[in-house]
Amino acid sequence: MASEATSVAGLAERYAAALFELADERKALDAVASDLTGLRRLLDDSADLRRMIRSPVLQRDEQARAIGAVGERAGANPLTRNFLGLLARNRRLFALPDMIQGFLRILAERRGEVTAQVIAAQELSATQRQALDERLRKAVGGKVAVDFRVDPSLLGGLIVKVGSRMVDASLKSKLARLALVMKGAG
């Protein structure tokens, strides 16, 4: 099982690096990064889309048509759409989430940015995001690329991960800690 995960990660890294080089050559890094960020949001929000990219039952051409329609409706850059088509033809769509993560990591490294993963219970306003960006930039002491996701199960608050450090200020974890304390007191 571990070797399977390692081989998927290696595959995803190779595809991410190849896409990055092509996007860099064509001066389309920002457009492709924006497309991939939007696609990751779609994958996070749609169980059907996640099932489609992982389905061994669907034929290559069916997956290619489906992912092509997603790319077109999202207004993705032609390079991104061609990349998605290539993944479908090569039966590699299952590794798309890891490829997106790899591409964005390479881009952040190139720009000298540290990536911070922020998971919030709900969408933040522009003012809240700006304040969060500023606090993270001060804490890290440099540029920060924020990978923002929403997880309503947190109930409230945030989870912030920068490198190996994590701050869990979610209501869900606070309630879990309170429950543990109450069990010990009873």
N, C-alpha and C positions, 0 to 999 in steps of 0.2 A: 504494500500500500504506500509506504514512504517513497519507494523508487518511482511509483506511478506519479505521485505528486511532484517529485523532483523532475521527472521527464516533462510534465506539463509546464512546470515553471521554466525549464530550459527552452522549450518550444516557444512559450509566450515571450520570453526575453529576446529570442532571435527574430521573431516577427515584429516585436515592438521596435527593436533596433533598426530593422530594415525599413519600417514605415518612417521612423524618425529621420533616417538618412535621406529618403526620398522627399519627405516634407521639407527638410532643410535645403536640399538642392533646388526645390521648386519655390522656395521662400513662402511656404504655406504652414509653417509650424504653428502659428497662432490659430489659423483656421482649423487645422486638424485637431489641435488640442481642444478647441471649443466643441468641435463635433464629437470627440471622444468623451468629453465631460458630459455633454448632453445625452449621449448614448448610454453612459454609465447610469445616469439618472433614470432613463427609461428602463434599463435593466433592473434597477433597484425597485422601481414602481410597478413593474409588470411581471407577474408570475408566468403569464402566457409567453411573453418574449423570452424569459429565462428557460422555459420548457422547450421552446422552439430551437434555441441555439444548442441545447444539449440533447435533442431528440435523435436517437440512432434510427428511428423508424422513418423519419422524413427523408425523401430522396434529395440528392444534391441540388437538383434544379428547383425543387420546392423550397428548400432553405434559401437558395440564391434569390428566388423571386420575393420571398418574405422579407429577407434582410435588405434587399434592394428597395423594396417599397418603404421600409422604415427609414432608410437613408435618404430617399427622395422626399418623403413627407417631412423629414427633419430639415431639409434644405442643406444637406451635407455637401461639403466640398467634393468635387469629382474624384480627387485622390482618395478620400475617405471611402466614398462609395465603391471605387474600384478595389480597395483593400478588403472591404466587407465581402464583395463578390468573390475575390480570390480565396478568402477564408471559407466561404460556402463551397466553392468548387473543390477545395482541398480537404473538406470535412474537418475544419479546424475552428469552427465557430464556438465550440465548447470552451475554448481557451480565451475567448474574447475579453472577459473581465480582467484576466491576468495581463493580457496584452495592453489593455487600456492603462492599467496601473503601471506597467513597465514603461510605456511611452511617456506618461506624465512624470514619472520619476526621473527618466533620462533628461527630459526638458527642464525640470527643476534643478538638476545637477548642473546642466549646461549654463543655466542662468545664475548659478550660485545661490539658489534658494534652498531653504530647509522646508520640508513638507510637514504640515501639521494636519492631522486628521481631526475634524471636529464633528461630533454627532450631537445633534440637538433634538429636543422633544418636538419642536415645531420650527417652521421656517422663521428665520430672523429678518428683521427689517433692515433696510440699507444702513441706517444709523447704527444698529446693533452690530452688523457685520463689520462696519468701518471701525467701531470701537474695539471689537474683538481682534481685527487685523492689527491695530495699533498696539494693543496689549501684547499680542504674540510677538510682534516685531521687537518690542522693547525687551521681552523676556528672552528671546533667542539672540538678540543683538545683531540682527541682519535681516535679509529678505526672507519672507515666509510665503509659501504657496499654500493656501488653505484648501484642503479637500473636505468640503462640507456635505454632510448627509443628514437626513431627517429620520428619526426613529421614534414614532409616537409612544412606543412601549416604555420610554424613559420617564413618561409622565410630566417631567419638567426638568430644567437644568441642562447641563452639557457634559460631554465626555471629550477631553482634549488629549490627543496623543502626539508627542513630538519625539521622534526617535524612539528610544526605549522608555521614555518617561510618559506617564499617564496620570491625568487628574480626572477623577470621576466625581463630578458635582451634580449628578443626576438625582432626581427625587426617588427614582426606583431603587438605586443603591442605598440612599439614605434610609428609606423605609426598610430595606433588607437588613441593614446594620441595626436599626432600632428593634426589629423583630428578634434578632439574635440577642441583643442586650436584654430584652424583656423575657426571653426564654430562660436566660441565665439568672434573672432576678426572681423568677417564679419558683 
